[in-house]
């Protein structure tokens, strides 16, 4: 029997989240709610890449925390820059 590996599910979720971001851009949607949703999907995608494709779900929290902190910092700065543009 054919069995789908967990990384295939992760890849499919990444593709769906990327398609969501593409559709938002193509439809020219905007606003704070949309931006927050895009940033959250980016955080989820980054976390999935760190855990599954970089293989860090098997290591200690120290290494994962370093990359999660970096990811939060970058997306936080993007959100902050967006909020400055609203003023």
N, C-alpha and C positions, 0 to 999 in steps of 0.2 A: 504494500500500500504506500502511496506517495504521501510524504509528510512534509509540511512547510516548516522551515527553520525559523526560529524567533527573529533572526536578522532580516528575513524577508518581510515579516510583519512590520518591523521597524522601518524598513525601506519604504513600504507602502504608505505608512503614516507620514513619513517625511515628504513623499511625493504629494500626498493629499494636502498637507499644510502649505507646501510650496505652491500648489495649484490655487489654494485659497488666497494667498498673498498676490499671486498673478491676477486672479479674477478681480480682486479689490482694486488693483492698479489699472486694469483694463477698463473697469466700469467707472473709474475716476471717483471712487468713494473716498470720503474724508471725514474728518471730525475726530474728536478725542476718543470716542468709544472704538472707532475703527483702528486708530493708531495703537491703543492699548491692546486690542485683540491681536494685531500684527506683532507687537512686541512680545506678547505672551506666547504666541506661536513660535516666534524666533527663539525664545528661551527654551521652550519644549524641544524644538529641533536641536538646539545646541546641546541640551542635556542628553538627548538620545544619541547624538553623534559621539559625545564624550564617553558615554556608558558602553555603547554597542560597537561602534566602528573604530574607536580608539582602544577598545577593550579594557576600559578602566572600571567596569562594574565588578571586576574580580580583585581589585587592589583595595588598599585601605582608604579610609575617608580623607586622609591628609591630601593625597594627590587629586582626588576628585574635587575636594573643597577649593583647591587652588584654581582649577579650571572653572568651577561654578562661580567663584568670586569674580574672576576675569569676565565671564559671560554676563553676570549681573552688572558689573561696572560698565561694560560697553553698551548694553541695552539701556541702562539707566542714563548714561550720558546722551544717547540718542533721544530718549524720551525727554530729557531736560532741554536739549537743543530744540526739540519740537515745541515744548511749552514756551520757550523764549520767543519763538517765531509767532506765537499766538498773540503776544502783547503788542 
